[in-house]
Amino acid sequence: MNELSTEDDRQAAALEFDVFAKQCPSRQVLDHLTGRWGVLVLAGLRKGPARFNALRRRIDGVSEKMLAQTLQALERDGFVSREVLTAMPPSVNYSLTPLGESTADHLMAFISHIEANMPAVLASQEQRTATTPA
C-alpha cells in the first residue's frame, strides 16, 4: 500500500494545474477562496481561532447558512481547521491551517491594496456615472 501512496503522490506532483482551463480543479478552489465570503472568512480568521458566532459577527452581512457552507468548503480544501471543544455546551473553534495562513497573507495584501486605493476607485465610479447617459 505504501507503494501505491508513493505512486499516487508522484502522479499528483506531475499534474500541471491551470486555473484558466475549464476542467482544472484549481478553478473550484479559486472560487471558494475568492467568492464573496471566502476572502472575508480567511481574513476574519487571520487574527486567530474563532467560534462560529464570533466569526459571523466579525463578517457583517453573512448569513448563518452561507458562513457554514463557506467554512465547510474551506475546510475541505485544507485552508480551515475545525476543532470541537469538549465544553458544556459543546462548541467549535475554527482556525487557519498553515496553508490557510499563507493564503490569508496574500489575501490581506490584496485587501489592503483595495482599501488603500478606494479613493481612486470611487472617483472613477463617480466619473463614469457622471458621463454615462441615463
Backbone hydrogen bonds, N-H to C=O, Kabsch-Sander energy under -0.5 kcal/mol:
donor,donor_aa,acceptor,acceptor_aa,energy
5,S,1,M,-2.3
6,T,2,N,-2.4
7,E,3,E,-2.7
8,D,4,L,-3.1
9,D,5,S,-2.6
10,R,6,T,-2.3
11,Q,7,E,-2.6
12,A,8,D,-2.6
13,A,9,D,-2.4
14,A,10,R,-1.5
15,L,11,Q,-0.8
15,L,12,A,-0.8
17,F,15,L,-0.5
21,A,18,D,-2.3
24,C,21,A,-1.5
27,R,24,C,-1.6
28,Q,24,C,-0.5
29,V,25,P,-1.5
30,L,26,S,-2.6
31,D,27,R,-2.0
32,H,28,Q,-2.2
33,L,29,V,-2.3
34,T,30,L,-2.9
35,G,31,D,-1.4
39,V,35,G,-1.1
41,V,37,W,-2.5
42,L,38,G,-2.3
43,A,39,V,-2.5
44,G,40,L,-2.5
45,L,41,V,-1.8
46,R,42,L,-0.6
46,R,43,A,-0.8
48,G,45,L,-1.4
50,A,94,Y,-2.4
52,F,92,V,-0.7
55,L,51,R,-2.4
56,R,52,F,-2.4
57,R,53,N,-2.2
58,R,54,A,-1.9
59,I,55,L,-2.0
60,D,58,R,-1.2
62,V,59,I,-1.8
67,L,63,S,-2.4
68,A,64,E,-2.4
69,Q,65,K,-2.4
70,T,66,M,-2.5
71,L,67,L,-2.8
72,Q,68,A,-2.2
73,A,69,Q,-2.3
74,L,70,T,-2.6
75,E,71,L,-2.3
76,R,72,Q,-2.5
77,D,73,A,-2.0
78,G,75,E,-1.1
79,F,74,L,-2.7
80,V,74,L,-1.3
81,S,95,S,-3.5
83,E,93,N,-2.9
85,L,83,E,-0.6
85,L,91,S,-3.5
87,A,85,L,-1.8
91,S,85,L,-1.2
93,N,83,E,-3.0
94,Y,50,A,-2.9
95,S,81,S,-2.2
97,T,79,F,-2.0
101,E,97,T,-2.8
102,S,98,P,-2.2
103,T,99,L,-2.1
104,A,100,G,-2.8
105,D,101,E,-2.0
106,H,102,S,-1.4
107,L,103,T,-2.3
108,M,104,A,-2.9
109,A,105,D,-1.7
110,F,106,H,-1.9
111,I,107,L,-2.8
112,S,108,M,-2.8
113,H,109,A,-2.1
114,I,110,F,-2.3
115,E,111,I,-2.8
116,A,112,S,-2.5
117,N,113,H,-1.4
118,M,115,E,-1.0
121,V,117,N,-2.0
122,L,118,M,-3.2
123,A,119,P,-2.2
124,S,120,A,-2.2
125,Q,121,V,-2.5
126,E,122,L,-2.6
127,Q,123,A,-2.6
128,R,124,S,-2.5
129,T,125,Q,-2.5
130,A,126,E,-2.3
131,T,127,Q,-1.7
132,T,128,R,-0.9
